[in-house]
Amino acid sequence: MNNFVLEKSVMRRVYLIWMGRLLTHRVTIKLALFAFLLWELAAYVFVRAVLENASHAFGPSYFLGAFMHTQLITQAIILGIVLLAGWLGWDALKNFRYARLQRTTV
């Protein structure tokens, strides 16, 4: 019985460390920040109306004009989303290249 209690205690610590590493992984933190920024953008901007208006006005000039006429906090959120999306894309590309390199060398 004592061995079982010790095993449960050790496994509880192992799972805690595993979950801590998973939650503090750099991609997990970036994805959480990306989701938070998307949530905040939805709180500040009525996205459906923007896309509906964009369907009537073609071209990137509409989005540039809409971006320039928003509040500073909305501009910061949009820039944060764009930068994080680029950063996540760059990480994904690096990981894809690394995985492809590993497959060819084995």
Buried (B, 14 or more C-beta within 10 A) or exposed (E): EEEEEEEEEEEEEEEEEEEEEEEEEEEEEBEEBBEEBBEBBEEEBEEEEEEEEBEEEEEEEBEEEBEEEBEEEBEEBBEBBEEBBEBBEEEEEEEEEEEEEEEEEE
